[in-house]
Amino acid sequence: MEHKESPIRHPIRIKIFLVSLVPTLALLVAAFINNQYLNALGYSAEQILSKNYKSIRAAQEARKTLEEIRNPLLGQTYHAQSAIPVSREMLRILSANLNVCRENITEPGERELIDKLIESYAIYEPLVKSLQPNLAGINPHDRFSDFLVLTTKMVSFIDDLVAINESAMERAEQDTSLLASQAQRNTAILFGVIITGILVLSYFLSYRIAKPIMTLADQLLTTKEGSGLYPAVESRTNDEIGYLTQSFNRLFNRLKQYDQHRDEIIASEQEKVRRGEEAKGKFIADISHQLKTPMTSLAMSIGMLNSHGEKFASDKCVKLIATAHDDCNRLTALINELVDISRLEAMSQPRPKETLDITVVIKECLAPLMKQAETRGVTIEIEISGNLPHMTIDSFRFPWVITNLVGNALRYTDRGGHIRLKVYRQRSRFYFQCTDTGSGIDPRFLPHIFDRFTQFSERGKGGTIGLGLAIVKDIIEQHGGDIEVESTVGAGTCFTFWIPEHTECQA
């Protein structure tokens, strides 16, 4: 009886989602705020440090330029050296550096120093030009003391500017480190609280989920597989656990049906095995009986020849020898059937495979049959498509398929007949087609020609139709392929089988 499914009113996924939603949102908000705060702090510190660094670097370059202008002029005055002109490029560099400092003002008191430097430079530039020797009528020594005083003052202003920016950089670094430390501490506390809340909620939820599962598992422990007695588990929740319980109840119902079907299959298989054993026993009894008949005839023929051969006429001796020869052929065929039985029993054992040239394999295994065909006056034609790739086959069993099919064709083809073995490739399959012009097979036997231990009334010509073809089919199926047959009585038979290009031999 099917259990009526109840709707899932409180899904576990919704419970988990609701439990995890609040701490997850808190984590996201905390992470967002912390990220924004740190980004703003980092950007601010970067901007401050960048501007301070630019001011310091420009001020140092300006001071260096002042010294490069002053030192040659000092040497000119005190050491009576020849006049050294001051290049305009040096004045341009000095002016450019002072402008950089003016464009990167960030600290208190920095603007006043820059204004003083700009004002001093307005006096400094014409004063330096006046000290050049090419100015006629002006004695540079009269203004040199003014130049030294102004240079010293500008150097002092630059030193103060550098000191202000260096102090600002140190304060910014300390403030940034302090704020970063506070942010890390606050973030650690916040995340610790959130993680603790998540752990508590997760434990509570896992307990609520695990408890009905453990209850269900305890009830299932009492169920024995294959007993045919399965419980009806009570559903206590309206979530996925309840749905799982209902699914188990449906499974138990199906198991009951499966057990019944299994018992029917087992009974059917046992019946098949029984019939197969009966057929096998009957087959062996028939073979044993048929062994007795030619053996008795053979013994009589040889005994008569041995005892009274010299008294018999030559034609009678020839007849006895022919009879003995026929009996030997019949015994050979019957013994081959017994060998086929052992082959059939061993066919379930897997064997390793090899990659071989199929042309070489076919020519080697058909070489003895080619001689027999020549003796019997039958033509065997081998037609193999060119450029066939090598095949992966069981090198021990697969050649037996070829020899059995061609050997059967040879057995049932009269003198002057024709047998053709054609091999070709189509897509990812290799096809083999064995066609003969023999006596053909009665349509009554075709549906059972590949069955095991199936006996036919027509055995003639030194062989039988039966167990060998069952082995052929087994070998082909082990290679992943299949075989089919077409036959017309009096016109011949055509066996066609295929195997895949890449195959694993199956047990």
N, C-alpha and C positions, 0 to 999 in steps of 0.2 A: 504494500500500500504506500503510495507516494505521500510524503509530508507536504502540507501546504506551506509555501514560502511566505514568510512575513517580511514586510519591507524593512530596509535598514534605516532606522530613524536617527540613530546617533553613530554615524560612521567613525571609525577609529582615526581616519585621516583628518577629519574635522577636529576631533579632540586634540590630536597632536598639533594641528595647525594653530588652534586657539591657544594651547599651552605655550607654544614656541613663539607666537606672534608678538606678545608684549616684550619679552626680553630681547627678541630680535630687533624690534623697532627701537628699543632703548639703546641697543648696541649701535645700530645705524646712526641714530641721532648723536650719540656720544662720539662716535668716530667722525661724523661730519663736522661737529663743532670743534673737536680737537684738531681735525685736519685744517679747517678754515683758520683757526687761531694760530696754529703753527706756520701755515703758509703766510698769513699776514705778518707775523712776527719775523719770519725769515726774510720776507720781502723788504720789510722796513729796515731790518739790520743790514741787509745787502745794499739797500740804497744809501744808508748812512755811511757805511764803510766804503762804498764806492766813491761817494762825493768827497769824504775826508781823504781818501787815498789820492784822489786826483789833485786835491788842493795841496797836499803835502808834496807830491811829486813835482807839481808845477812850481811851488815855492822853492824847492831844492834846486830845480833847474835854473830858476831866476837868480838865486844866490850864486850858483856856479858861474853864471854869465857875468854877474857883477864883478866877481873875482877875476874872471878872464879879461875883463875890460880894465880893471884897476891895476893888476900886476904889471902889465907892460908899460903903463903910464908911470908907475912908480920907478921902474927901472930907467925910463927915459929921463926922469927928473934928477934922481939921486946918483945915478952912475954915469951921467953925461953920455948916455947912449944916443944913437941917432933916433930921430922921430919915428914912431911906429904908429901908423894910422889905424884907427878903430873901424872895423868893417860895419857896413850898414846891416849885414846879416845878423850880427851879434845883437844889435839894437832891436832888430825885428823879433828875434827869439825871446829877448827879455820882455818886450811888449806883449808877445803872444802868451807867455807864461803868466804874466800878471792878469791878462784877460781871462785865462782859464781859472785862476783863483777867484776872480770876481763872479764868474758864472757858477761856481760851486760853493756858495756861501750857505752854511748850515748851522753854525754855532754862534752864540752871543759874543759880541766883541770882535767877530771876524770881519764884519762890514767896515767898522771904523778903521781897522788896520789896512784893509784893502783900499779904502778911500785915501788914506795917508800915502800908501805906496803909489797910487795912481797920480796923486798930486805931486809927490816927489819925483816921479818919472817925468812929469811934464817939465820940471826944472832940470832934471838930470840929462835928458837927451840933448837940449841945446848947449848945456854946459860941457858935455863930452865933445860935441862938435867944435866948440870954441877952443878946446885944447889941441885941436889938430894943427899941425905946422903950416898948412897951406892957407890959413886965414891971415891975410896981410894986415899989419898994423895992430895985431892983438898979441900981447905977451901971455902965453899960456901959463907962466909961473904965477901970474897975478891971481889967477882963478883956481889954481891947483888945490889950495887949501880948502876952498869951498867944495871942490869935487870930492876930496877925501871925507869931509864932514858929511856931505849928503850921501855918499856911498855907505859910510858907517851907519847912518841913520836907517837907510833902506835895508841893510843887512839885519839890523836889529828888529825892524818891523817884520821882516821875513821869518826870523827866528821865533818871534812871538806868535806869528801865524801858524808855523809848524807845531809849536808847543800846544796851541789851542786845539788843533786837529788831532794831534796824537793823544791828548787827554780825552777828547771826544771818542776816539776809536777805542781806548781802553774802557771807558764807561759803557759804550755800546756793547762791547764784548762781555763785560760783566753782567750787564742787564739782560742780555740775550741768554747767557748761560743760566742765570737765576730763573728767568721766566721759563726756559726750557725744562729746567729741573722741576719747577712747580707743576708744569703741564704734565710731565711724565708721572709725577707722584699722584696728581689728581686723576689722571687717566688710569693708572694702576688700581687706585681705590675704586673708581667707578666700574671698571671692568671686573674687578674681583667681586663686587656686590652683584653685578649682573650674572656672572658665571655661577656664583653660589645659588642665585635664584633659579637659574636654568637647571642646575643639578638637582635641586630639591623638587622642582616641578617634573623633571624627567623621571626621577625615582618614583614619584607618586603615580605618574601616568603608566610607567612600565609595570608597576605592581597591579594597577587596575586591569592592564591588558593581560599580564601573565597569569593572574589567578584563574580566570575562566579557561584558559588554555590548559593549565595544569589539571583542572577539574576534568576537562575533556580527555586528557591523556590518561588520567587514572581510570576513567571508565573504559577507554579503549584497551587497556592492559588486560582486561578480562576476556577480550575477544580472541578466539583461536582461528587461525587461517585454515580454510578448507573444512571447517566443522559443519557448515551449513546453518549454524545458529549465530545470528548477529543481533546485537542489541539495538534498541531505539533510544538514542541519546537525547536527553532533555535539553532544549535550548533555553538559556536563562537571560540572554542579552539580545538587544536589538541592533547590534553592530556587526562587523565582519566576523567576529567570533561566533555569533549566533548563526550567521549565514554558513560559516564553516561547519558548524554542528549539523545543520540541515543537509549540507553537501555530504557529510559522512553518512547520514541516514540514507540518502539516495544511493551512495556508494554501496552500502551494505545490502540494499535491495538488489542492486545490479550484481553484487557478489553471489547472492543466492541464486540468481538466474544463471550466472556464469558457472557456478558449481554444478547446477543441473546440466547445463550444456557440456561442461567438461566431462561429466560422467557419461553422457551420451557419446561424446567423441572417443573417450577411452574404450567404451564398450565396442564402438565401431572399429577402432584400430585393432583391438584384440581379435575381433572377428576377421579383419583383414589378415592379421598375422597368422591366425589359425588356418584360413584358407590358403595363404601363401605356403605355410608349412605342408599342408596337405598336397598342394600342387607340386611343391618341391619333392615331397616323398614319392608322389605318383610319377613325377618326371624321372627320378632316379631309379624307381622300380622298373619303369618302362625301358630306360637305358640298359639296366642290368639284364632285363629279359632279352633285349635285342642283342646284347653282348653274347648271351648264351647261344643264340641261334647261329650266327656266323662262326662262333668259336667251335661249336659242334660240327658244323659243316666242314670247316677248315681242318679240324682234327681227323674227320673221316677221310677227306681227300688225301691228306698227307699220309694217313695210316695205310690206305689202300695202295698208294704209290710206293710206300716203304716196304709193305709186305708182299705185294703181288705185282709190282710195277713191271718186272721183266716179262710177266705173262700176258700183260695187256697189249692190245693193239695200239699202234702209235696214235690213232685218232682219239682213242679213249684216254690215253695219257694226256694228250693236249687238252681234252675237255676237263679232266680232273685238275690240271694245272691252272686252267682259266677260272674254274670254280674257286680254287684256293686263292687266286689273285683277287677275284671279286670279294671274297670273304675278308681278305686283308684290307681292302679299301674300305669296306663297311666297318670293320673294327677300328681303322684309323679315324674315320669320321666320328664314330661313337666316343672314342677316347678323347678326341678333340673337344667334344661337348662337355665331357667331364672336366677337362682342363679349363674350359670356359667357366664352369661353375666356380672353380677356385679363383679365377680372375675376377668374377663378379663379387665374390665375398671380400676380396682384397681391395676392391675399387674405392671403398670409403676412406682409405688411408691417403692423406695428401702427400704429394711429391713435389720436390723443387722444380722450378721451371728454368728454361734456357732460351736465349735468343739465337735463332738459327736461320740459315738460308733454306726456305721451304723447297726450292728446286732441288737442292742436294738431298734433303730428307726424302722427298718423293722418289727420286731416282734410285737411291740406295735401298729403300724398302720394297720397291717394285721389281728390282733386278731378278729375284728368283721367279716371280710370277711371269716376267717377260719370257723366260725360257720355257716355262710350262705352256704359255699361250702359243709359243712357236711350235711346240710339240703337238698341241691340240689343233693347230691350224686356225687360231683366233688372233685377230689383230688388236693390239693395245696401243692407243694413241694418247700421248700426254701433251696437253695444251696449257702452257703456263704463260700468263701475261708478262711482258718484259718490265724490268725495273721495279719488281715487287720488293718492298722493304723486308727486312728480316722479321720473323715472327717469334713471339714469346710463347713457347709451348712446353708441355711435358714431353721431353725427348724420348721417354720410354713408352708411354701409353699412346701418344698421338699417332705415331706411325702404324700402330695396330689398327686404327680406324681406317686408314688408307688400304692396308693389306686385306682387311676383312671385307670392305666394300668391293674392291677389285677382285678379290678371291671368290666372293659369292657370284659376281657377274661372270667370271670365268667358268665357274662350276655349272651355271645354268645357260651358257651360251654354246651352241653347236658349232661344229667346224665351219669355217667360212664366215663366222660372225665377227662383230666389231664391238670393241669397248673403248670409250673415250673418257679420260679424266681431265676435266677443265678446271683451272684455278685462276681466279681473277679477284681484283679488289674493287669495292664499291663503297664510297665514302669512308667510314672508319671500320669496315668489315672485310674479312677475307672469305670468299665464297669458293666452295669445292663442289663440283658436279660430276657424278659418276653415272654414265649412261651406257647401257648395253642393248644388244639386239637379241636377247635371250628369250626364254619361254614366258617370262612375265610371272606375275603373282596373282592368284585368284582374288578378286575384290572382297570376298568374304574374310580373307586373312589380313587385309591392309590395316584395318583399325587396331589390330592387336599385334602387329608385326614387331613392335619394340617392347612388348610386355615380357616380363621375366617368367621363365618356366612355362611358357605357353607352347603347347605341342600342336603340330599340324599333321594332317593325314598324309601330305605329300612331302616325303623326305628325299626322294630319288637322287640319282646320279652321285652317289657317294657323299652326300652332305645333308644338312638339315636347314630349315628356315627357323630361326628362333633365338637362342640365348646369345649368339654372337652379336646380333643387332641390338639387343638390350645393353650389352657392354659398350657398343659403339655410341649409343645414345647417352649413357652415363659419362663417358669420356668427354663427349662434346659439351655436355652441360657443365662439367667441371671446368671447362675452358670458357664458360659464359656464353655458349652459343646454343643452336638448336638445329634439328634435322627434320626433313620431310621427304616423302616418297610419292612418286607417281608411277603407275604400272599399267600395262595393257597386256592381257593374256595373248601370247603368240607374237607380240610386237616388241617387248622389251620393258626394261625398268630404268627409272632415273631417280637416284638418291641425290639430294641437294642439302648441304649443311653449311653453316657459317660460324665463324668465331670472331670476336672483336679484335681490333688491331692491338690494343693494350689490354691484357687480361691477367687476372690473378687466378691461378688454379684453385678451384673450390673443393672443399672436402665433400 
